[in-house]
Amino acid sequence: MVSEVEMNNILVALNEINDKIDRLLFQQDSSSHASQEDGLDELDVMTLLSLPDHLRTTATVLFEMGTATAAQISEKTSKERAVESNYLNQLVRMGHVHKYRNGRKVFFTILST
């Protein structure tokens, strides 16, 4: 049987997930309806939920930050920069994230409509 403390932890986690989904929906609703860049897929809520946990975490942090480097995202996720860079490049290959270089730094941003 699940203890009351465990149930409260589950409830807190579910509320955090719900808040993140609400933020995603709000930003999607409030964004303009500009055309997609290079015909790549946007990262909508259903796509986000279909991603593996490690990619979903990275994508969610990037979504909250807007534009970021792998090092900035790794600070938020407590994972190594190289790991986050790998995850971000996977999202780029999947067509959900745009990657660009500014000087020596590589920045990532979520594609949206």
Secondary structure as the mmCIF struct_conf table of DSSP 4:
data_model
#
loop_
_struct_conf.conf_type_id
_struct_conf.id
_struct_conf.beg_label_comp_id
_struct_conf.beg_label_asym_id
_struct_conf.beg_label_seq_id
_struct_conf.end_label_comp_id
_struct_conf.end_label_asym_id
_struct_conf.end_label_seq_id
HELX_RH_AL_P HELX_RH_AL_P1 GLU A 4 SER A 30
BEND BEND1 SER A 31 SER A 31
HELX_LH_PP_P HELX_LH_PP_P1 ALA A 34 GLN A 36
HELX_RH_3T_P HELX_RH_3T_P1 GLU A 37 GLY A 39
HELX_LH_PP_P HELX_LH_PP_P2 LEU A 40 GLU A 42
HELX_RH_AL_P HELX_RH_AL_P2 VAL A 45 SER A 50
BEND BEND2 LEU A 51 LEU A 51
HELX_RH_AL_P HELX_RH_AL_P3 ASP A 53 MET A 65
BEND BEND3 GLY A 66 GLY A 66
STRN STRN1 THR A 67 ALA A 68
HELX_RH_AL_P HELX_RH_AL_P4 ALA A 70 THR A 77
TURN_TY1_P TURN_TY1_P1 SER A 78 SER A 78
BEND BEND4 LYS A 79 LYS A 79
HELX_RH_AL_P HELX_RH_AL_P5 ARG A 81 MET A 94
TURN_TY1_P TURN_TY1_P2 GLY A 95 GLY A 95
BEND BEND5 HIS A 96 HIS A 96
STRN STRN2 VAL A 97 ASN A 102
TURN_TY1_P TURN_TY1_P3 GLY A 103 ARG A 104
STRN STRN3 LYS A 105 ILE A 110
#
